[in-house]
Amino acid sequence: MSMFLAHYLGLLHRSEQELADAFRDVADGHKDEADVIRICHRLAEQCEDHVRRLAPFVESYAEDAPDEPHRLHAVLFAGTREGGLGLLRDLHDLYLMAAECDIAWTLVGQAAQGTRDQRLAQVVGLCEAETSTQLLWLRTRMKQAAPQALVVSTG
């Protein structure tokens, strides 16, 4: 059982680091959006905190580190895009990466219950809630950006 938990801990550990890097990429790529810069940097720090909180469990369960998070980041972020549509697409990509973390937190949380690892369950509870808030902000910010990015005046 712990072998498979190690796989998901590795997936989550790497996914959180890749998400932190992607939040910074988006912040740096959209310097004309003050809220995006500020919030994306804060969310990157939050993801790095998740990585730090996972570290003891990664060690004790012997992380099995899959390459999926890196491949996902590489496919989604070949560089940030420009303009309103670029911002919308970059936020959409962040959302997909955060959703990867969200479901991984859920699954690791189920394993923590199954193994009765209360320390891991506490970390999952905190980090899963923060990831849900990240998804909510991304969804809200995409809704805000969509009218300007998708409705182009032809006149």
Helices and strands as residue ranges (DSSP letters): H 2-29, H 34-60, H 68-76, H 83-115, H 118-150
